[in-house]
Amino acid sequence: MGKSAGVRRLVKDVADEVAIVARMTAPVDSGDYRDGIEVRMRETSYRAFAIVVGTDWKTMLVEAKTGNLVNALRYVARG
């Protein structure tokens, strides 16, 4: 059940929403940080899950100062 198509779709939809909020609230200088926010699907033996990541080289610096990704996750979780 944890790897079923319905679960994967639900997990991906929520992760996509977090990524959208993170992109909307991202600080923009060159736009590379904002444009580097993406969703990656992963799988273990028992479940599928998604992670929202930043691929720009300065992602860790921006996150340390703003907490943009965690704030986006909190916003979506409050629903």
N, CA, C, O and CB atoms as a CASP TS submission, in Angstrom:
PFRMAT TS
TARGET T0000
AUTHOR 0000-0000-0000
METHOD Language model
MODEL 1
PARENT N/A
ATOM      1  N   MET     1       0.814  -1.191   0.000  1.00  0.00           N
ATOM      2  CA  MET     1       0.000   0.000   0.000  1.00  0.00           C
ATOM      3  C   MET     1       0.866   1.265   0.000  1.00  0.00           C
ATOM      4  O   MET     1       0.524   2.245  -0.663  1.00  0.00           O
ATOM      5  CB  MET     1      -0.931  -0.008   1.201  1.00  0.00           C
ATOM      6  N   GLY     2       1.972   1.252   0.731  1.00  0.00           N
ATOM      7  CA  GLY     2       2.839   2.422   0.810  1.00  0.00           C
ATOM      8  C   GLY     2       3.510   2.788  -0.495  1.00  0.00           C
ATOM      9  O   GLY     2       4.059   3.882  -0.633  1.00  0.00           O
ATOM     10  N   LYS     3       3.469   1.870  -1.461  1.00  0.00           N
ATOM     11  CA  LYS     3       4.060   2.135  -2.767  1.00  0.00           C
ATOM     12  C   LYS     3       3.017   2.101  -3.877  1.00  0.00           C
ATOM     13  O   LYS     3       3.368   2.057  -5.056  1.00  0.00           O
ATOM     14  CB  LYS     3       5.155   1.127  -3.058  1.00  0.00           C
ATOM     15  N   SER     4       1.762   2.122  -3.516  1.00  0.00           N
ATOM     16  CA  SER     4       0.702   2.059  -4.526  1.00  0.00           C
ATOM     17  C   SER     4       0.661   3.348  -5.346  1.00  0.00           C
ATOM     18  O   SER     4       1.208   4.373  -4.938  1.00  0.00           O
ATOM     19  CB  SER     4      -0.666   1.808  -3.859  1.00  0.00           C
ATOM     20  N   ALA     5       0.022   3.285  -6.476  1.00  0.00           N
ATOM     21  CA  ALA     5      -0.082   4.444  -7.364  1.00  0.00           C
ATOM     22  C   ALA     5      -0.799   5.608  -6.680  1.00  0.00           C
ATOM     23  O   ALA     5      -0.425   6.767  -6.864  1.00  0.00           O
ATOM     24  CB  ALA     5      -0.817   4.061  -8.651  1.00  0.00           C
ATOM     25  N   GLY     6      -1.820   5.301  -5.898  1.00  0.00           N
ATOM     26  CA  GLY     6      -2.555   6.357  -5.196  1.00  0.00           C
ATOM     27  C   GLY     6      -1.697   7.072  -4.171  1.00  0.00           C
ATOM     28  O   GLY     6      -1.755   8.296  -4.048  1.00  0.00           O
ATOM     29  N   VAL     7      -0.905   6.315  -3.441  1.00  0.00           N
ATOM     30  CA  VAL     7      -0.013   6.912  -2.442  1.00  0.00           C
ATOM     31  C   VAL     7       1.056   7.749  -3.128  1.00  0.00           C
ATOM     32  O   VAL     7       1.352   8.860  -2.691  1.00  0.00           O
ATOM     33  CB  VAL     7       0.642   5.819  -1.568  1.00  0.00           C
ATOM     34  N   ARG     8       1.633   7.222  -4.198  1.00  0.00           N
ATOM     35  CA  ARG     8       2.642   7.976  -4.935  1.00  0.00           C
ATOM     36  C   ARG     8       2.087   9.297  -5.452  1.00  0.00           C
ATOM     37  O   ARG     8       2.743  10.335  -5.363  1.00  0.00           O
ATOM     38  CB  ARG     8       3.176   7.148  -6.096  1.00  0.00           C
ATOM     39  N   ARG     9       0.887   9.249  -5.986  1.00  0.00           N
ATOM     40  CA  ARG     9       0.254  10.458  -6.517  1.00  0.00           C
ATOM     41  C   ARG     9       0.012  11.476  -5.403  1.00  0.00           C
ATOM     42  O   ARG     9       0.278  12.666  -5.575  1.00  0.00           O
ATOM     43  CB  ARG     9      -1.074  10.110  -7.215  1.00  0.00           C
ATOM     44  N   LEU    10      -0.492  11.006  -4.265  1.00  0.00           N
ATOM     45  CA  LEU    10      -0.752  11.891  -3.131  1.00  0.00           C
ATOM     46  C   LEU    10       0.542  12.530  -2.627  1.00  0.00           C
ATOM     47  O   LEU    10       0.599  13.739  -2.404  1.00  0.00           O
ATOM     48  CB  LEU    10      -1.437  11.118  -1.996  1.00  0.00           C
ATOM     49  N   VAL    11       1.565  11.719  -2.453  1.00  0.00           N
ATOM     50  CA  VAL    11       2.852  12.217  -1.976  1.00  0.00           C
ATOM     51  C   VAL    11       3.431  13.235  -2.955  1.00  0.00           C
ATOM     52  O   VAL    11       3.923  14.284  -2.540  1.00  0.00           O
ATOM     53  CB  VAL    11       3.837  11.055  -1.770  1.00  0.00           C
ATOM     54  N   LYS    12       3.376  12.935  -4.227  1.00  0.00           N
ATOM     55  CA  LYS    12       3.903  13.845  -5.255  1.00  0.00           C
ATOM     56  C   LYS    12       3.121  15.147  -5.292  1.00  0.00           C
ATOM     57  O   LYS    12       3.712  16.217  -5.436  1.00  0.00           O
ATOM     58  CB  LYS    12       3.865  13.179  -6.634  1.00  0.00           C
ATOM     59  N   ASP    13       1.801  15.074  -5.166  1.00  0.00           N
ATOM     60  CA  ASP    13       0.977  16.281  -5.174  1.00  0.00           C
ATOM     61  C   ASP    13       1.318  17.210  -4.020  1.00  0.00           C
ATOM     62  O   ASP    13       1.413  18.423  -4.207  1.00  0.00           O
ATOM     63  CB  ASP    13      -0.491  15.912  -5.116  1.00  0.00           C
ATOM     64  N   VAL    14       1.501  16.655  -2.837  1.00  0.00           N
ATOM     65  CA  VAL    14       1.840  17.476  -1.669  1.00  0.00           C
ATOM     66  C   VAL    14       3.238  18.071  -1.844  1.00  0.00           C
ATOM     67  O   VAL    14       3.447  19.250  -1.561  1.00  0.00           O
ATOM     68  CB  VAL    14       1.766  16.634  -0.361  1.00  0.00           C
ATOM     69  N   ALA    15       4.176  17.279  -2.300  1.00  0.00           N
ATOM     70  CA  ALA    15       5.537  17.783  -2.518  1.00  0.00           C
ATOM     71  C   ALA    15       5.549  18.878  -3.585  1.00  0.00           C
ATOM     72  O   ALA    15       6.271  19.866  -3.450  1.00  0.00           O
ATOM     73  CB  ALA    15       6.476  16.632  -2.932  1.00  0.00           C
ATOM     74  N   ASP    16       4.761  18.710  -4.632  1.00  0.00           N
ATOM     75  CA  ASP    16       4.668  19.743  -5.664  1.00  0.00           C
ATOM     76  C   ASP    16       4.127  21.038  -5.083  1.00  0.00           C
ATOM     77  O   ASP    16       4.591  22.121  -5.440  1.00  0.00           O
ATOM     78  CB  ASP    16       3.779  19.273  -6.820  1.00  0.00           C
ATOM     79  N   GLU    17       3.151  20.937  -4.193  1.00  0.00           N
ATOM     80  CA  GLU    17       2.589  22.133  -3.556  1.00  0.00           C
ATOM     81  C   GLU    17       3.641  22.827  -2.693  1.00  0.00           C
ATOM     82  O   GLU    17       3.740  24.054  -2.704  1.00  0.00           O
ATOM     83  CB  GLU    17       1.358  21.765  -2.700  1.00  0.00           C
ATOM     84  N   VAL    18       4.423  22.055  -1.951  1.00  0.00           N
ATOM     85  CA  VAL    18       5.509  22.634  -1.145  1.00  0.00           C
ATOM     86  C   VAL    18       6.507  23.339  -2.060  1.00  0.00           C
ATOM     87  O   VAL    18       6.942  24.450  -1.755  1.00  0.00           O
ATOM     88  CB  VAL    18       6.226  21.534  -0.302  1.00  0.00           C
ATOM     89  N   ALA    19       6.872  22.717  -3.168  1.00  0.00           N
ATOM     90  CA  ALA    19       7.827  23.323  -4.104  1.00  0.00           C
ATOM     91  C   ALA    19       7.276  24.620  -4.696  1.00  0.00           C
ATOM     92  O   ALA    19       8.017  25.589  -4.864  1.00  0.00           O
ATOM     93  CB  ALA    19       8.170  22.337  -5.232  1.00  0.00           C
ATOM     94  N   ILE    20       6.002  24.641  -5.007  1.00  0.00           N
ATOM     95  CA  ILE    20       5.382  25.856  -5.554  1.00  0.00           C
ATOM     96  C   ILE    20       5.448  26.990  -4.548  1.00  0.00           C
ATOM     97  O   ILE    20       5.825  28.111  -4.891  1.00  0.00           O
ATOM     98  CB  ILE    20       3.919  25.590  -5.953  1.00  0.00           C
ATOM     99  N   VAL    21       5.078  26.700  -3.299  1.00  0.00           N
ATOM    100  CA  VAL    21       5.124  27.727  -2.250  1.00  0.00           C
ATOM    101  C   VAL    21       6.567  28.190  -2.046  1.00  0.00           C
ATOM    102  O   VAL    21       6.819  29.386  -1.904  1.00  0.00           O
ATOM    103  CB  VAL    21       4.531  27.184  -0.914  1.00  0.00           C
ATOM    104  N   ALA    22       7.515  27.251  -2.030  1.00  0.00           N
ATOM    105  CA  ALA    22       8.919  27.611  -1.841  1.00  0.00           C
ATOM    106  C   ALA    22       9.413  28.510  -2.975  1.00  0.00           C
ATOM    107  O   ALA    22      10.159  29.459  -2.733  1.00  0.00           O
ATOM    108  CB  ALA    22       9.786  26.348  -1.752  1.00  0.00           C
ATOM    109  N   ARG    23       9.008  28.219  -4.189  1.00  0.00           N
ATOM    110  CA  ARG    23       9.416  29.060  -5.320  1.00  0.00           C
ATOM    111  C   ARG    23       8.788  30.457  -5.223  1.00  0.00           C
ATOM    112  O   ARG    23       9.431  31.461  -5.530  1.00  0.00           O
ATOM    113  CB  ARG    23       9.018  28.391  -6.654  1.00  0.00           C
ATOM    114  N   MET    24       7.531  30.501  -4.793  1.00  0.00           N
ATOM    115  CA  MET    24       6.846  31.797  -4.680  1.00  0.00           C
ATOM    116  C   MET    24       7.460  32.679  -3.596  1.00  0.00           C
ATOM    117  O   MET    24       7.459  33.903  -3.725  1.00  0.00           O
ATOM    118  CB  MET    24       5.364  31.582  -4.387  1.00  0.00           C
ATOM    119  N   THR    25       7.977  32.079  -2.543  1.00  0.00           N
ATOM    120  CA  THR    25       8.509  32.845  -1.420  1.00  0.00           C
ATOM    121  C   THR    25      10.028  32.935  -1.432  1.00  0.00           C
ATOM    122  O   THR    25      10.620  33.504  -0.515  1.00  0.00           O
ATOM    123  CB  THR    25       8.053  32.233  -0.126  1.00  0.00           C
ATOM    124  N   ALA    26      10.662  32.384  -2.450  1.00  0.00           N
ATOM    125  CA  ALA    26      12.129  32.370  -2.526  1.00  0.00           C
ATOM    126  C   ALA    26      12.677  33.776  -2.740  1.00  0.00           C
ATOM    127  O   ALA    26      12.141  34.546  -3.537  1.00  0.00           O
ATOM    128  CB  ALA    26      12.602  31.442  -3.660  1.00  0.00           C
ATOM    129  N   PRO    27      13.751  34.104  -2.022  1.00  0.00           N
ATOM    130  CA  PRO    27      14.421  35.370  -2.327  1.00  0.00           C
ATOM    131  C   PRO    27      15.048  35.274  -3.725  1.00  0.00           C
ATOM    132  O   PRO    27      15.605  34.243  -4.100  1.00  0.00           O
ATOM    133  CB  PRO    27      15.511  35.708  -1.245  1.00  0.00           C
ATOM    134  N   VAL    28      14.945  36.356  -4.476  1.00  0.00           N
ATOM    135  CA  VAL    28      15.421  36.305  -5.865  1.00  0.00           C
ATOM    136  C   VAL    28      16.505  37.353  -6.079  1.00  0.00           C
ATOM    137  O   VAL    28      16.283  38.552  -5.907  1.00  0.00           O
ATOM    138  CB  VAL    28      14.251  36.526  -6.862  1.00  0.00           C
ATOM    139  N   ASP    29      17.666  36.874  -6.454  1.00  0.00           N
ATOM    140  CA  ASP    29      18.741  37.752  -6.904  1.00  0.00           C
ATOM    141  C   ASP    29      18.923  37.473  -8.391  1.00  0.00           C
ATOM    142  O   ASP    29      18.588  38.304  -9.236  1.00  0.00           O
ATOM    143  CB  ASP    29      20.087  37.518  -6.087  1.00  0.00           C
ATOM    144  N   SER    30      19.451  36.310  -8.695  1.00  0.00           N
ATOM    145  CA  SER    30      19.604  35.918 -10.097  1.00  0.00           C
ATOM    146  C   SER    30      18.476  34.980 -10.541  1.00  0.00           C
ATOM    147  O   SER    30      18.261  34.787 -11.738  1.00  0.00           O
ATOM    148  CB  SER    30      20.967  35.242 -10.313  1.00  0.00           C
ATOM    149  N   GLY    31      17.753  34.395  -9.570  1.00  0.00           N
ATOM    150  CA  GLY    31      16.693  33.449  -9.882  1.00  0.00           C
ATOM    151  C   GLY    31      17.161  32.010  -9.886  1.00  0.00           C
ATOM    152  O   GLY    31      16.349  31.095 -10.030  1.00  0.00           O
ATOM    153  N   ASP    32      18.473  31.791  -9.729  1.00  0.00           N
ATOM    154  CA  ASP    32      19.005  30.430  -9.771  1.00  0.00           C
ATOM    155  C   ASP    32      18.516  29.584  -8.593  1.00  0.00           C
ATOM    156  O   ASP    32      18.180  28.413  -8.770  1.00  0.00           O
ATOM    157  CB  ASP    32      20.526  30.468  -9.781  1.00  0.00           C
ATOM    158  N   TYR    33      18.474  30.167  -7.399  1.00  0.00           N
ATOM    159  CA  TYR    33      17.991  29.423  -6.236  1.00  0.00           C
ATOM    160  C   TYR    33      16.535  29.013  -6.454  1.00  0.00           C
ATOM    161  O   TYR    33      16.180  27.844  -6.299  1.00  0.00           O
ATOM    162  CB  TYR    33      18.130  30.270  -4.942  1.00  0.00           C
ATOM    163  N   ARG    34      15.700  29.986  -6.814  1.00  0.00           N
ATOM    164  CA  ARG    34      14.272  29.727  -7.045  1.00  0.00           C
ATOM    165  C   ARG    34      14.061  28.667  -8.123  1.00  0.00           C
ATOM    166  O   ARG    34      13.258  27.749  -7.954  1.00  0.00           O
ATOM    167  CB  ARG    34      13.555  31.022  -7.444  1.00  0.00           C
ATOM    168  N   ASP    35      14.782  28.799  -9.220  1.00  0.00           N
ATOM    169  CA  ASP    35      14.621  27.872 -10.342  1.00  0.00           C
ATOM    170  C   ASP    35      15.186  26.486 -10.046  1.00  0.00           C
ATOM    171  O   ASP    35      14.846  25.518 -10.726  1.00  0.00           O
ATOM    172  CB  ASP    35      15.291  28.438 -11.574  1.00  0.00           C
ATOM    173  N   GLY    36      16.048  26.387  -9.033  1.00  0.00           N
ATOM    174  CA  GLY    36      16.643  25.104  -8.676  1.00  0.00           C
ATOM    175  C   GLY    36      15.832  24.282  -7.691  1.00  0.00           C
ATOM    176  O   GLY    36      16.253  23.187  -7.316  1.00  0.00           O
ATOM    177  N   ILE    37      14.689  24.777  -7.264  1.00  0.00           N
ATOM    178  CA  ILE    37      13.838  24.028  -6.336  1.00  0.00           C
ATOM    179  C   ILE    37      13.046  22.997  -7.134  1.00  0.00           C
ATOM    180  O   ILE    37      12.327  23.338  -8.074  1.00  0.00           O
ATOM    181  CB  ILE    37      12.877  24.984  -5.544  1.00  0.00           C
ATOM    182  N   GLU    38      13.187  21.739  -6.747  1.00  0.00           N
ATOM    183  CA  GLU    38      12.505  20.667  -7.483  1.00  0.00           C
ATOM    184  C   GLU    38      12.090  19.540  -6.548  1.00  0.00           C
ATOM    185  O   GLU    38      12.543  19.454  -5.407  1.00  0.00           O
ATOM    186  CB  GLU    38      13.410  20.118  -8.595  1.00  0.00           C
ATOM    187  N   VAL    39      11.224  18.687  -7.059  1.00  0.00           N
ATOM    188  CA  VAL    39      10.721  17.526  -6.320  1.00  0.00           C
ATOM    189  C   VAL    39      11.394  16.279  -6.873  1.00  0.00           C
ATOM    190  O   VAL    39      11.491  16.092  -8.086  1.00  0.00           O
ATOM    191  CB  VAL    39       9.160  17.413  -6.423  1.00  0.00           C
ATOM    192  N   ARG    40      11.856  15.433  -5.963  1.00  0.00           N
ATOM    193  CA  ARG    40      12.427  14.148  -6.355  1.00  0.00           C
ATOM    194  C   ARG    40      11.677  13.027  -5.645  1.00  0.00           C
ATOM    195  O   ARG    40      11.496  13.057  -4.427  1.00  0.00           O
ATOM    196  CB  ARG    40      13.945  14.088  -6.027  1.00  0.00           C
ATOM    197  N   MET    41      11.252  12.057  -6.411  1.00  0.00           N
ATOM    198  CA  MET    41      10.574  10.892  -5.847  1.00  0.00           C
ATOM    199  C   MET    41      11.614   9.842  -5.478  1.00  0.00           C
ATOM    200  O   MET    41      12.577   9.609  -6.208  1.00  0.00           O
ATOM    201  CB  MET    41       9.532  10.311  -6.847  1.00  0.00           C
ATOM    202  N   ARG    42      11.395   9.214  -4.326  1.00  0.00           N
ATOM    203  CA  ARG    42      12.281   8.157  -3.849  1.00  0.00           C
ATOM    204  C   ARG    42      11.436   6.988  -3.377  1.00  0.00           C
ATOM    205  O   ARG    42      10.218   7.102  -3.237  1.00  0.00           O
ATOM    206  CB  ARG    42      13.208   8.668  -2.709  1.00  0.00           C
ATOM    207  N   GLU    43      12.086   5.875  -3.136  1.00  0.00           N
ATOM    208  CA  GLU    43      11.361   4.672  -2.749  1.00  0.00           C
ATOM    209  C   GLU    43      12.233   3.812  -1.844  1.00  0.00           C
ATOM    210  O   GLU    43      13.435   3.676  -2.072  1.00  0.00           O
ATOM    211  CB  GLU    43      10.918   3.873  -3.993  1.00  0.00           C
ATOM    212  N   THR    44      11.622   3.236  -0.820  1.00  0.00           N
ATOM    213  CA  THR    44      12.292   2.227  -0.002  1.00  0.00           C
ATOM    214  C   THR    44      11.586   0.906  -0.277  1.00  0.00           C
ATOM    215  O   THR    44      10.747   0.818  -1.174  1.00  0.00           O
ATOM    216  CB  THR    44      12.262   2.598   1.544  1.00  0.00           C
ATOM    217  N   SER    45      11.918  -0.095   0.477  1.00  0.00           N
ATOM    218  CA  SER    45      11.282  -1.404   0.282  1.00  0.00           C
ATOM    219  C   SER    45       9.779  -1.353   0.549  1.00  0.00           C
ATOM    220  O   SER    45       9.015  -2.119  -0.039  1.00  0.00           O
ATOM    221  CB  SER    45      11.930  -2.444   1.191  1.00  0.00           C
ATOM    222  N   TYR    46       9.360  -0.453   1.431  1.00  0.00           N
ATOM    223  CA  TYR    46       7.972  -0.455   1.887  1.00  0.00           C
ATOM    224  C   TYR    46       7.158   0.771   1.508  1.00  0.00           C
ATOM    225  O   TYR    46       5.929   0.732   1.568  1.00  0.00           O
ATOM    226  CB  TYR    46       7.950  -0.597   3.344  1.00  0.00           C
ATOM    227  N   ARG    47       7.814   1.862   1.119  1.00  0.00           N
ATOM    228  CA  ARG    47       7.035   3.068   0.840  1.00  0.00           C
ATOM    229  C   ARG    47       7.707   3.957  -0.182  1.00  0.00           C
ATOM    230  O   ARG    47       8.912   3.883  -0.425  1.00  0.00           O
ATOM    231  CB  ARG    47       6.804   3.847   2.110  1.00  0.00           C
ATOM    232  N   ALA    48       6.882   4.797  -0.769  1.00  0.00           N
ATOM    233  CA  ALA    48       7.366   5.831  -1.683  1.00  0.00           C
ATOM    234  C   ALA    48       7.306   7.160  -0.940  1.00  0.00           C
ATOM    235  O   ALA    48       6.420   7.379  -0.113  1.00  0.00           O
ATOM    236  CB  ALA    48       6.518   5.878  -3.016  1.00  0.00           C
ATOM    237  N   PHE    49       8.243   8.035  -1.236  1.00  0.00           N
ATOM    238  CA  PHE    49       8.226   9.355  -0.620  1.00  0.00           C
ATOM    239  C   PHE    49       8.838  10.357  -1.574  1.00  0.00           C
ATOM    240  O   PHE    49       9.502   9.993  -2.545  1.00  0.00           O
ATOM    241  CB  PHE    49       8.980   9.353   0.727  1.00  0.00           C
ATOM    242  N   ALA    50       8.607  11.613  -1.286  1.00  0.00           N
ATOM    243  CA  ALA    50       9.131  12.685  -2.128  1.00  0.00           C
ATOM    244  C   ALA    50       9.929  13.638  -1.256  1.00  0.00           C
ATOM    245  O   ALA    50       9.633  13.827  -0.076  1.00  0.00           O
ATOM    246  CB  ALA    50       7.985  13.438  -2.870  1.00  0.00           C
ATOM    247  N   ILE    51      10.946  14.231  -1.861  1.00  0.00           N
ATOM    248  CA  ILE    51      11.705  15.263  -1.172  1.00  0.00           C
ATOM    249  C   ILE    51      11.743  16.502  -2.063  1.00  0.00           C
ATOM    250  O   ILE    51      11.810  16.404  -3.288  1.00  0.00           O
ATOM    251  CB  ILE    51      13.148  14.770  -0.825  1.00  0.00           C
ATOM    252  N   VAL    52      11.700  17.647  -1.433  1.00  0.00           N
ATOM    253  CA  VAL    52      11.819  18.916  -2.137  1.00  0.00           C
ATOM    254  C   VAL    52      13.243  19.393  -1.887  1.00  0.00           C
ATOM    255  O   VAL    52      13.653  19.571  -0.740  1.00  0.00           O
ATOM    256  CB  VAL    52      10.736  19.981  -1.652  1.00  0.00           C
ATOM    257  N   VAL    53      13.985  19.597  -2.949  1.00  0.00           N
ATOM    258  CA  VAL    53      15.395  19.955  -2.829  1.00  0.00           C
ATOM    259  C   VAL    53      15.714  21.207  -3.639  1.00  0.00           C
ATOM    260  O   VAL    53      14.989  21.593  -4.555  1.00  0.00           O
ATOM    261  CB  VAL    53      16.279  18.795  -3.285  1.00  0.00           C
ATOM    262  N   GLY    54      16.817  21.812  -3.265  1.00  0.00           N
ATOM    263  CA  GLY    54      17.358  22.916  -4.035  1.00  0.00           C
ATOM    264  C   GLY    54      18.638  22.454  -4.700  1.00  0.00           C
ATOM    265  O   GLY    54      19.494  21.860  -4.045  1.00  0.00           O
ATOM    266  N   THR    55      18.784  22.713  -5.978  1.00  0.00           N
ATOM    267  CA  THR    55      19.950  22.227  -6.712  1.00  0.00           C
ATOM    268  C   THR    55      20.995  23.308  -6.977  1.00  0.00           C
ATOM    269  O   THR    55      22.078  23.005  -7.478  1.00  0.00           O
ATOM    270  CB  THR    55      19.511  21.635  -8.016  1.00  0.00           C
ATOM    271  N   ASP    56      20.692  24.543  -6.653  1.00  0.00           N
ATOM    272  CA  ASP    56      21.654  25.617  -6.860  1.00  0.00           C
ATOM    273  C   ASP    56      22.777  25.516  -5.829  1.00  0.00           C
ATOM    274  O   ASP    56      22.546  25.058  -4.710  1.00  0.00           O
ATOM    275  CB  ASP    56      20.961  26.995  -6.775  1.00  0.00           C
ATOM    276  N   TRP    57      23.963  25.928  -6.185  1.00  0.00           N
ATOM    277  CA  TRP    57      25.115  25.797  -5.287  1.00  0.00           C
ATOM    278  C   TRP    57      24.939  26.601  -4.001  1.00  0.00           C
ATOM    279  O   TRP    57      25.529  26.253  -2.978  1.00  0.00           O
ATOM    280  CB  TRP    57      26.382  26.243  -5.999  1.00  0.00           C
ATOM    281  N   LYS    58      24.144  27.662  -4.030  1.00  0.00           N
ATOM    282  CA  LYS    58      23.987  28.494  -2.836  1.00  0.00           C
ATOM    283  C   LYS    58      22.743  28.150  -2.014  1.00  0.00           C
ATOM    284  O   LYS    58      22.362  28.912  -1.125  1.00  0.00           O
ATOM    285  CB  LYS    58      23.933  29.942  -3.237  1.00  0.00           C
ATOM    286  N   THR    59      22.118  27.029  -2.298  1.00  0.00           N
ATOM    287  CA  THR    59      20.910  26.636  -1.576  1.00  0.00           C
ATOM    288  C   THR    59      21.135  26.589  -0.072  1.00  0.00           C
ATOM    289  O   THR    59      20.321  27.115   0.686  1.00  0.00           O
ATOM    290  CB  THR    59      20.425  25.284  -2.064  1.00  0.00           C
ATOM    291  N   MET    60      22.219  25.974   0.372  1.00  0.00           N
ATOM    292  CA  MET    60      22.470  25.862   1.815  1.00  0.00           C
ATOM    293  C   MET    60      22.653  27.234   2.461  1.00  0.00           C
ATOM    294  O   MET    60      22.235  27.437   3.601  1.00  0.00           O
ATOM    295  CB  MET    60      23.709  24.997   2.073  1.00  0.00           C
ATOM    296  N   LEU    61      23.261  28.164   1.762  1.00  0.00           N
ATOM    297  CA  LEU    61      23.430  29.509   2.293  1.00  0.00           C
ATOM    298  C   LEU    61      22.083  30.217   2.439  1.00  0.00           C
ATOM    299  O   LEU    61      21.803  30.836   3.465  1.00  0.00           O
ATOM    300  CB  LEU    61      24.358  30.322   1.390  1.00  0.00           C
ATOM    301  N   VAL    62      21.266  30.119   1.412  1.00  0.00           N
ATOM    302  CA  VAL    62      19.948  30.755   1.439  1.00  0.00           C
ATOM    303  C   VAL    62      19.088  30.121   2.533  1.00  0.00           C
ATOM    304  O   VAL    62      18.408  30.826   3.279  1.00  0.00           O
ATOM    305  CB  VAL    62      19.249  30.631   0.058  1.00  0.00           C
ATOM    306  N   GLU    63      19.121  28.799   2.625  1.00  0.00           N
ATOM    307  CA  GLU    63      18.330  28.107   3.648  1.00  0.00           C
ATOM    308  C   GLU    63      18.779  28.464   5.053  1.00  0.00           C
ATOM    309  O   GLU    63      17.950  28.604   5.952  1.00  0.00           O
ATOM    310  CB  GLU    63      18.417  26.606   3.452  1.00  0.00           C
ATOM    311  N   ALA    64      20.070  28.611   5.252  1.00  0.00           N
ATOM    312  CA  ALA    64      20.585  28.972   6.574  1.00  0.00           C
ATOM    313  C   ALA    64      20.083  30.348   7.006  1.00  0.00           C
ATOM    314  O   ALA    64      19.844  30.586   8.190  1.00  0.00           O
ATOM    315  CB  ALA    64      22.118  28.950   6.572  1.00  0.00           C
ATOM    316  N   LYS    65      19.928  31.235   6.054  1.00  0.00           N
ATOM    317  CA  LYS    65      19.478  32.595   6.382  1.00  0.00           C
ATOM    318  C   LYS    65      17.958  32.732   6.432  1.00  0.00           C
ATOM    319  O   LYS    65      17.428  33.489   7.245  1.00  0.00           O
ATOM    320  CB  LYS    65      20.031  33.571   5.371  1.00  0.00           C
ATOM    321  N   THR    66      17.250  31.995   5.558  1.00  0.00           N
ATOM    322  CA  THR    66      15.806  32.231   5.428  1.00  0.00           C
ATOM    323  C   THR    66      14.928  31.077   5.878  1.00  0.00           C
ATOM    324  O   THR    66      13.802  31.306   6.322  1.00  0.00           O
ATOM    325  CB  THR    66      15.486  32.542   4.018  1.00  0.00           C
ATOM    326  N   GLY    67      15.407  29.845   5.779  1.00  0.00           N
ATOM    327  CA  GLY    67      14.572  28.684   6.091  1.00  0.00           C
ATOM    328  C   GLY    67      13.400  28.556   5.132  1.00  0.00           C
ATOM    329  O   GLY    67      12.332  28.082   5.516  1.00  0.00           O
ATOM    330  N   ASN    68      13.590  28.971   3.899  1.00  0.00           N
ATOM    331  CA  ASN    68      12.504  29.015   2.928  1.00  0.00           C
ATOM    332  C   ASN    68      11.813  27.666   2.716  1.00  0.00           C
ATOM    333  O   ASN    68      10.584  27.607   2.692  1.00  0.00           O
ATOM    334  CB  ASN    68      13.029  29.512   1.619  1.00  0.00           C
ATOM    335  N   LEU    69      12.573  26.596   2.565  1.00  0.00           N
ATOM    336  CA  LEU    69      11.959  25.288   2.302  1.00  0.00           C
ATOM    337  C   LEU    69      11.151  24.788   3.495  1.00  0.00           C
ATOM    338  O   LEU    69      10.037  24.293   3.325  1.00  0.00           O
ATOM    339  CB  LEU    69      13.034  24.264   1.944  1.00  0.00           C
ATOM    340  N   VAL    70      11.699  24.912   4.687  1.00  0.00           N
ATOM    341  CA  VAL    70      10.957  24.454   5.869  1.00  0.00           C
ATOM    342  C   VAL    70       9.723  25.329   6.101  1.00  0.00           C
ATOM    343  O   VAL    70       8.685  24.832   6.537  1.00  0.00           O
ATOM    344  CB  VAL    70      11.868  24.470   7.122  1.00  0.00           C
ATOM    345  N   ASN    71       9.830  26.610   5.818  1.00  0.00           N
ATOM    346  CA  ASN    71       8.660  27.483   5.952  1.00  0.00           C
ATOM    347  C   ASN    71       7.574  27.108   4.954  1.00  0.00           C
ATOM    348  O   ASN    71       6.387  27.158   5.278  1.00  0.00           O
ATOM    349  CB  ASN    71       9.062  28.947   5.761  1.00  0.00           C
ATOM    350  N   ALA    72       7.972  26.735   3.745  1.00  0.00           N
ATOM    351  CA  ALA    72       6.995  26.290   2.750  1.00  0.00           C
ATOM    352  C   ALA    72       6.321  25.002   3.191  1.00  0.00           C
ATOM    353  O   ALA    72       5.112  24.844   3.020  1.00  0.00           O
ATOM    354  CB  ALA    72       7.666  26.092   1.388  1.00  0.00           C
ATOM    355  N   LEU    73       7.088  24.084   3.755  1.00  0.00           N
ATOM    356  CA  LEU    73       6.522  22.842   4.275  1.00  0.00           C
ATOM    357  C   LEU    73       5.525  23.117   5.399  1.00  0.00           C
ATOM    358  O   LEU    73       4.442  22.532   5.428  1.00  0.00           O
ATOM    359  CB  LEU    73       7.637  21.919   4.773  1.00  0.00           C
ATOM    360  N   ARG    74       5.883  23.992   6.309  1.00  0.00           N
ATOM    361  CA  ARG    74       4.968  24.351   7.406  1.00  0.00           C
ATOM    362  C   ARG    74       3.687  24.984   6.878  1.00  0.00           C
ATOM    363  O   ARG    74       2.594  24.689   7.363  1.00  0.00           O
ATOM    364  CB  ARG    74       5.655  25.312   8.384  1.00  0.00           C
ATOM    365  N   TYR    75       3.828  25.857   5.882  1.00  0.00           N
ATOM    366  CA  TYR    75       2.656  26.514   5.305  1.00  0.00           C
ATOM    367  C   TYR    75       1.694  25.502   4.708  1.00  0.00           C
ATOM    368  O   TYR    75       0.487  25.582   4.934  1.00  0.00           O
ATOM    369  CB  TYR    75       3.079  27.519   4.240  1.00  0.00           C
ATOM    370  N   VAL    76       2.219  24.549   3.945  1.00  0.00           N
ATOM    371  CA  VAL    76       1.377  23.532   3.314  1.00  0.00           C
ATOM    372  C   VAL    76       0.790  22.610   4.375  1.00  0.00           C
ATOM    373  O   VAL    76      -0.363  22.196   4.258  1.00  0.00           O
ATOM    374  CB  VAL    76       2.183  22.717   2.276  1.00  0.00           C
ATOM    375  N   ALA    77       1.555  22.283   5.401  1.00  0.00           N
ATOM    376  CA  ALA    77       1.069  21.382   6.451  1.00  0.00           C
ATOM    377  C   ALA    77      -0.097  21.988   7.224  1.00  0.00           C
ATOM    378  O   ALA    77      -0.986  21.267   7.678  1.00  0.00           O
ATOM    379  CB  ALA    77       2.200  21.037   7.414  1.00  0.00           C
ATOM    380  N   ARG    78      -0.096  23.305   7.374  1.00  0.00           N
ATOM    381  CA  ARG    78      -1.203  23.981   8.074  1.00  0.00           C
ATOM    382  C   ARG    78      -2.489  23.936   7.259  1.00  0.00           C
ATOM    383  O   ARG    78      -3.593  24.049   7.792  1.00  0.00           O
ATOM    384  CB  ARG    78      -0.834  25.440   8.377  1.00  0.00           C
ATOM    385  N   GLY    79      -2.314  23.770   5.963  1.00  0.00           N
ATOM    386  CA  GLY    79      -3.396  23.574   5.037  1.00  0.00           C
ATOM    387  C   GLY    79      -4.387  24.605   4.902  1.00  0.00           C
ATOM    388  O   GLY    79      -5.323  24.462   4.115  1.00  0.00           O
TER
END
